[in-house]
Amino acid sequence: MCSFKKCVLMLGTALALLHGFAQAAAYVDVLDLPAKPTALAVHSPLLATTRAGDRLIAVGQRGHILYSDDTGKHWQQAAVPVSADLNAVYFSSSEQGWAVGNDGVVLHSSDAGETWIKQLDGREIGALLVKHYGDLASAEPANAQWSQLAADGQRLVEEGADKPLLDVWFANEKVGYVVGVFNLILRTEDGGQHWTPFQDRTDNPQGFHLNAIAFTGDGLYIAGEQGLLLKWNDAQQRFLALQTPYQGSFFGVIGKPGEVLAFGLRGHVFRSTDGGASWSPLDTGLQVSITAAALGTDGRYRLFSQAGHLLVEQEPEARLQLVAQQSQSPVAGAIQAANGSLIVVGSRGARTLSQE
């Protein structure tokens, strides 16, 4: 028979073991755990927003996807099969949309964002690279690029599913791209049913992160780390590097016919009117990063900083003017609603800005 102290110790050990087993048994990967419905989702961190017709869509942490049919006055939470943080969302039509996020997750909606299915995740991406580039290496054994890219894929398999996708863009309901860390880029031609690795189609030998992808009216651009800007070239069927005057990271591109802006770290914004061949700086007067942008129906840009500053384009000088706000908070995404109001998302969820 054990002593009192020994019995207590044994009981404590048994309870600790049982607690550990219970925790292990209760663990569910965020890629397999549906997003939890909560009334607080609209006030939780949101990272991107877009429109699906007149409907507003916002995505953010813990798999939260929200939609609003009254220009942002009220929001409903969508049914989402994962709890991974979501970084970007894009709709090619009023019904068909895609969202991407951490752990290599790609989600698709065919009902204007009310329900979503998972098309891809980071547990599959590494194997995609191994198969695609391994086949090319077998067909062209003298080409060292293929074996290197296959090895990169194998490393993804071994490291797990933790590689984030950072942005998504679709030309139509079939053809689209997702981009992410370490030059991760995939293309689909069937609406996301199958994906083809495109790492060999980028002028990015150092494997910089691909932060954003957008079509501006005169071309398809990718913004990345350390001054990396890429533009799709139809003739060469690849993303070619552009010469830029800045070596800091770019977080996004936005544009209109005949013009494109690239924005990023420390308040830097550059403008090109010749398809990215040359760039000139736009003065923001800010030292904080520009993290979001929206093009209004009036044809003017609205740029937002990490601290919540709002800059509005003043024509015809293409000048950016700081507009005072009653309150500021970090902005990660912005869109103009159907009624002309400006919707922003960030660390405090979704809100409507007063008209400047």
N, C-alpha and C positions, 0 to 999 in steps of 0.2 A: 504494500500500500504506500502511495507517495505521500510525502510531507505536504503541508498546506501550500508552502511557497512553490514546491516543485509542481504540484497539481495546477496551481494558478499559471505557472510558466508554461506548462504543457498545453493548458487550455488556450492561453494567449497565442501560442505558436500555431495551434490547430485553427483558431479563428483567423489568424493572419493568412494562413495557407488557403483556407476556404475563401477569404476575401479576394486573394490574388487569383484563384481559379475563377471566381465569379466575374472579376474584371476582365480576365482573358477571354472568358466565354462570351461576355457582353460586347467585346470590341467588334465594330463593324466598320469596314473601310468606307471613307466618305464617298467613294465611287459607287458603293452599293447601298448607301444610306440616303433615302429620300429627304429632301429639304423639309424641315419642320415648319408647319404653318404657325405663324405668330402675328398678332396684331401690331407688334413692334417693328415688323420688317421694313415699313416705309421710313422709319426713323433710324434704321441700322445702316452701316456703311454700304453705299452703292457706288459702283465703279464705272458704269457706262449707261448711256441711254440712247434710244433711237425712236423712230416712228414706224408703225406698221399701218399704212394708210393714215387715218386720223387718230389711231390709237397710239398712246405712248407706252414704251417698254423700257424698263430699267432692270439692270442685273447687278449683283453684288456678292457680298460674303455669305458663306454657308449655303450656297446654292439658291439664294433668294432671287426670284424673278417676279417683278410686279408689272401690272398693266393698268392703264387709266383710260377711260372713255369720255372723260369730261375735262380734258386739257389739264390734268394734274390736280384737280380738286380732291378726288378720291382715288384710291389705289386698291386693287385686289391682288392677292398672291396667287401665282400660277402653280400648277402641279409639276414638280421637278424631281427627277429620279436620283439626283445626287446632292451631296452637301458640300462639294468642293467650291471654293471661292471662284466666282465667275468674273472675268476681266473685260469682256467685250461682247457686243451683240450687233447683228446686222440683219435687216430684212430686205430681200430682193423684190418683194411684192407685199401687198397688204396681208397676205396669209402665210407666206413662206419665210421662215427666219432661222438663224443659227446663233448660238452663243458658245463661247469658248472660255476656258479658265485653267486653273491649276490642275496638276495631275494629268495634263494632256487631254482634258475632257472637251468633247464636241457634242453639243446638244442641238436638236432640230425640232422646230414647231411647224405644223401645217395648218394650225387654226388660229393664226394671229396672236400667238403667244400665250394662250390659255393653258395648254398642256405641252409637255416636252418629252422627247425620247433621247436616249444616249446613242450616238452613232459611233463614237470612238473614245478611247481613253489611253492614258500613258502606259498601261500594261500591254497595249497592242502596238504602239508606235515603233518601239525598238525592233520588234519582229518584222514590221513592215519594211524598215530600212534594211535589215539583214537580208530579207528575201529579194527586195528590188535590186539592191546594189550587189548582192551576191550573185544573182543571175547575170548582171552585166559584167561582173568580174570573170565569171565562167566563159562568157561569150567573147570577152576581150581581155585575156590574161595579161597582155602587155601594158594595159592601161592601169597604172598604180592608183589612180583616183578612185576607181570602183572598189578596190579592196580596202582602201582607207575609209571610205564612206560606209562600207559594210562593217568594218571594225567599230566605227562610231555608233552604228546601230546596235552592235553587240554590247557596247558599253552602256547604252541606254537600257537594254534588257537587264543587265547585271545591277545597274544602279536603282532600278525600280521606276515607279510611275510618277515621280515628283517633278517632272519638267513642265513648267507652265506654258500654255498658249496665251498669247497676249492680244491678238486681234484677229478679225475675220472679215472677209469681203467676198461678195458674190456678184458676178456679172449678170446672172439670171438665175432661174430656179435649178439649174444644173451645174454650171461652172463656177467654182469658187476656190478661195485659198484660206488657209489658216497659217499664222506665223507665231513664232515664239522665241524662247531663249536659245542661245548657241546656234544661230542660223537654222533653227527648226522651221521648215516650211513644207506644207503638203498642199496638193491640188486635187480637186475632184471634178469629174465631168458627168456625174450622175446624181447630183444633189446630196452627196455625202455618203452614199452607199459604199463606195470604194474610194480610197485615197492613194495618191502617188507621191512619194517623196520627191522634193524639188531642190534639195541641197546643192545638186550639181548645176542648177540653173541660176545661181546667184553669184555676183562678183563680191564675195565675202570670205576670202581665204582665211581670215583670222577668226571666223566663227562668232562675230559680234551678235548680240541680241537683236532680234527684229521686233521693234516695239509697236509698230503700227503699219497698216496697209490701207490705201484709199485711192479711189479714182477721182481725179480732180476736174475732169472735163477735157483735158488734153493728154492724159496718160495715167497709167497705174503706177503709183509710187509706194516704196517701202521706206520707213524711217527707222533708224537704228542707233546703236551706240557709236561713240567716238567719231561723230561727224558723218556716219554712214547714211547716204541716201541712194536708193536704187530706183531705176525706172525700167518698166517692161519694154523690151524691144521685139517687135513682131518678127522682123527679118531674121534675127538671131535666136528667137525663141528663148530668151533668158532675161533676167533682171541685171541691167548694166549699172555699174557704179557711176555716180555723178561727182564732179569736182565741187566741193563746198568750201566756204571760207572759215568754217568753224569745226573744231575737233571735239567738241562736247556732244553729249547725247541729244538726239532729237526724239521727241515723244509723239509727234504727229505731223500730218500734212493735211492741208485743206486748200481748196481752190475754186475757181470758176473759169469759164472759157478764157484762155489766153493768159492765165495767171495761176501760180501756186505759191502757197506759204508753207514754210517748214518752221516748226517751233520746238523749243526744248529748254535745256538747262539755263539757269541764271538769267531768265528774261529774254533770251535770244530768239529773235524771229527774223527769218530771211525770206525775201520775195524774188521770184523769177518770172519773167514775162517772155522767156524764149525756150520754154519746155525743159527747164532745168540746166541749160547750158551755162548760164551765169546767174549769180545771186547777189542781191544787195540787202544790207541790213535795214530793218525797221526799228526805230527807237521806241522802246516800251517804257523807259524810265524806271524799270524794275530790275531787281537783282535776284528775284525768286523765280523758280521754274514756271514756264507756261505749260499747263497740263491738259487743257481742253480748248476746243474751238467750235463755233457754230456759224453757219452762213444763213443770214436772215432773208426773208422774202424781199426785203428792200435792197438786197445785193451787197450788204455790208457784213464784214466779219465781226464776230464777238469772240475775244480771246480771254481765257481765264487763267489765273495763276494758282499755284499750290496754296497760297494764302487766301484766295478768294477774291483777288482784284479782278475787275472787269475793264477790259480795253475794247473800245468800239472804233471801227475804221471810220475815218473822216475823209470823204472824197471831195475834190478829185485828187488830192495830194497823196492818197494812200497812207495817210498818217493815222497812228493809233492814239486815241485819247483815253485817259483814265477817267472812269465814271464813278463818282462816289456812291457807296452803298450804305444803307442803314446798318447792316450787320454783314460781317464777312466770315466765311468758313471755307475750308479747302474744297475745291471743285475738281472732280475727276472726269465729268462728262457733261455735255450741254446739248440741247436741241430746241428748236422753235416749234411750239405746238401749233395745231391747226388754226387757233384763234389769234396767233401772233405772239402769245406770251412766251417768255423764255424760261425753260425748265432746266434746272441744274441738279446734278447728283454729286454726292461726296460723303464725307465722314459723318454728316448728320442726316443722311438719307436724301429724299427728294424734296425740292422746294421750288416755288415760282418766284422769279425776280421781278421787282417792279420795273415798269418800262422806263428806259432812260430818255 
